[in-house]
């Protein structure tokens, strides 16, 4: 296992859709170990593989005392009728938080390293986590989902943080 550096805004890996994991080999096992170790720190809720420079569909979480991972996650349910506006941040956009609307409930399905089904679902922080991390795997950042005026401010603040 290794604690990995987080890729930040401007790194093209964050804007590249991740490839499905087709074969679980030692490389994928190491990726999962690194994801779990890197997310398992205070203040970290989730971590997608591309945030540590690996363009494969996997993410880890550290929510409410639960640390885990999922391979090839697919969102199978979102509460499109119930949205929730909440402050959202990202390890790849360090130190900046913005109000972002997300579904109030989400459910994702994938597998573990042995190919067994993994299902994660929930409301509030869990729904936000699932949507946020799957967005990463699709090459999107949470700032892409912000209201127009908030997005303009966010992009300006991100540019300023990169120049500093």
C-alpha positions, -999 to +999 in steps of 0.1 A: +000+000+000+011+035-006-003+069+002-006+087-032-004+123-042-037+139-053-039+153-089-054+188-090-073+210-114-054+214-146-042+178-148-057+163-179-062+129-162-091+145-143-109+153-175-104+120-192-131+093-188-118+063-171-117+028-186-136-001-172-116-026-152-117-058-173-092-080-154-083-079-117-046-083-116-018-072-092-020-037-107-057-034-098-051-049-064-024-023-058-047+005-070-074-005-045-049-007-017-036+028-026-071+042-029-081+029+005-049+040+022-051+075+006-088+081+014-084+069+050-075+102+065-095+129+084-114+152+061-115+128+031-148+114+020-141+099-014-113+093-039-115+083-075-087+064-093-080+093-117-074+116-087-042+095-081-034+094-118-049+060-128-076+061-155-095+031-143-131+030-130-127+026-092-132+047-062-129+045-024-148+061+004-143+071+041-178+080+054-192+077+089-164+053+100-168+031+069-139+028+045-144+008+013-141+007-024-160-002-056-148-013-090-167-003-122-195+015-104-227+023-122-253+046-108-285+026-111-308+050-092-309+087-085-337+107-069-342+131-098-373+144-082-355+152-049-325+174-053-304+188-024-282+219-024-252+215-003-216+227+001-193+205-019-155+204-021-130+182-038-094+170-030-086+179-066-099+215-061-082+220-027-095+245-002-125+256-023-162+248-014-193+258-034-230+251-032-238+222-056-271+206-063-271+168-063-298+141-061-309+135-024-306+097-029-283+075-051-275+039-055-245+024-073-236-011-082-202-026-090-179-053-078-150-060-054-116-075-062-131-110-062-159-101-086-186-102-058-213-075-061-209-043-042-239-020-037-236+014-020-266+037-015-279+064+007-291+099+011-273+131+018-235+126+021-237+091+006-257+103-024-233+132-028-203+109-026-217+084-052-225+111-077-193+131-071-170+101-075-188+087-106-186+121-121-148+119-116-147+086-134-166+102-163-140+130-165-162+156-147-155+178-118-181+191-094-175+227-106-191+216-139-224+212-120-225+246-103-250+273-111-237+296-138-229+326-115-213+303-089-193+285-116-179+317-129-167+327-094-153+292-089-134+292-121-119+326-113-109+314-078-094+282-092-073+302-117-062+325-089-052+295-068-032+280-096-013+313-102-004+317-065 
